[in-house]
Amino acid sequence: MKTPTKAPLGKDAIALVGLFLASGTMHFVRPEVFESIVPTRLPSQRALVFASGAAEIACGVGILVPRTRRVAGLASAALLVAVFPANVTMTERARRRLGRDPHNRGKQGCLAATVARLPLQWPMIRTALRAGGLTR
């Protein structure tokens, strides 16, 4: 019988890998977008953006490789927990921007997207742990 980490990845894990690789790449292509959501109490926003982008890419690649899948699944779950405050900051900033222009449909959509993203962290964490064979 195959071990969970050697089994083929499910569609949810492949989607998570795709998200990690795309988002991680964007951290290097457009770092200013991500700098704006790093909580201001943290130092060196640009360095944190690059570090988290590199971590996302490493986690995505690590999940793809059966030999590193277990540790990458755990690291991915930890990364998703670690970046949650930035996601909250993004939602708060979207709320403030909408407050300055409450009838702007683009800003309404942005706020809705950031609010919807927050509860999605939990299934992404579960997917990372499952991909690593750490849970069913």
C-alpha positions in Angstrom: 0.0 0.0 0.0 1.2 3.5 -0.8 2.1 5.9 2.0 0.0 9.0 2.0 2.9 11.2 1.0 3.7 8.9 -2.0 0.0 8.8 -3.2 -0.9 11.0 -6.1 -1.9 14.5 -5.1 -5.6 15.3 -5.1 -7.1 18.2 -7.1 -7.3 20.3 -3.9 -3.5 19.9 -3.2 -2.7 20.6 -6.9 -4.7 23.8 -6.6 -2.9 24.8 -3.4 0.4 24.2 -5.1 -0.7 26.4 -8.0 -1.8 29.1 -5.6 1.5 29.0 -3.7 3.6 29.1 -6.9 1.6 32.0 -8.5 1.4 34.0 -5.3 5.0 33.4 -4.4 6.1 34.6 -7.8 4.0 37.7 -7.5 5.8 38.6 -4.3 8.9 39.1 -6.4 7.2 40.6 -9.5 5.0 43.1 -7.6 6.3 43.3 -4.0 4.7 46.7 -3.4 1.3 45.1 -3.5 2.3 42.8 -0.7 4.2 45.4 1.3 1.0 47.3 1.8 -0.6 44.4 3.7 2.4 43.6 6.0 1.3 44.8 9.5 3.1 48.1 10.1 4.4 46.9 13.5 6.7 44.5 11.7 10.1 45.7 10.4 11.6 45.3 7.0 8.3 44.9 5.0 10.1 44.3 1.7 12.4 41.6 3.2 9.3 39.9 4.7 7.5 40.0 1.4 10.5 38.4 -0.4 10.9 35.8 2.4 7.2 34.9 2.4 7.2 34.7 -1.4 10.2 32.3 -1.3 8.5 30.3 1.4 5.4 30.0 -0.7 7.4 28.8 -3.7 9.4 26.3 -1.6 6.2 25.0 0.0 4.5 24.5 -3.4 7.5 22.7 -4.9 7.9 20.7 -1.7 4.4 19.4 -1.9 5.0 18.3 -5.5 8.0 16.1 -4.5 7.0 13.0 -2.6 10.2 12.9 -0.6 9.6 16.4 0.8 5.8 16.3 0.9 5.4 15.7 4.6 7.6 18.5 5.8 6.2 20.8 3.0 2.7 20.1 4.1 3.5 21.0 7.6 5.4 24.1 6.5 2.6 25.1 4.2 0.1 24.9 7.0 2.4 27.0 9.3 2.9 29.6 6.5 -0.9 29.9 6.0 -1.3 30.6 9.8 1.6 33.0 9.8 0.3 35.2 6.9 -3.2 35.3 8.3 -2.6 38.7 10.0 -1.6 40.1 6.7 -4.9 38.9 5.2 -6.8 40.6 8.1 -4.8 43.8 7.4 -5.8 43.6 3.7 -9.4 43.3 4.7 -9.2 46.2 7.1 -7.5 48.4 4.5 -10.1 47.5 1.9 -12.8 48.4 4.4 -11.2 51.8 5.0 -10.8 52.5 1.3 -14.5 51.6 0.7 -15.4 53.9 3.6 -13.9 56.9 1.7 -15.8 56.0 -1.4 -18.8 53.8 -0.4 -20.5 53.6 -3.8 -17.4 52.4 -5.7 -18.2 49.0 -7.0 -14.6 48.1 -7.5 -13.9 48.8 -3.8 -17.0 46.9 -2.8 -15.8 43.9 -4.7 -12.3 44.2 -3.3 -13.7 44.2 0.3 -16.0 41.3 -0.5 -13.1 39.3 -1.9 -10.9 39.9 1.1 -13.6 39.1 3.6 -14.4 35.9 1.7 -10.7 34.9 1.7 -10.4 34.9 5.5 -12.4 31.7 6.1 -10.8 30.0 3.2 -7.5 29.8 5.2 -8.9 26.9 7.2 -9.6 24.6 4.2 -6.2 25.6 2.7 -4.5 24.6 6.0 -6.4 21.3 6.0 -5.4 20.7 2.4 -1.7 21.3 3.2 -1.8 18.9 6.1 -3.6 16.3 4.1 -1.2 16.7 1.2 1.6 16.0 3.7 -0.1 12.9 4.9 -0.5 14.5 8.4 -4.3 14.2 8.4 -7.1 12.6 6.4 
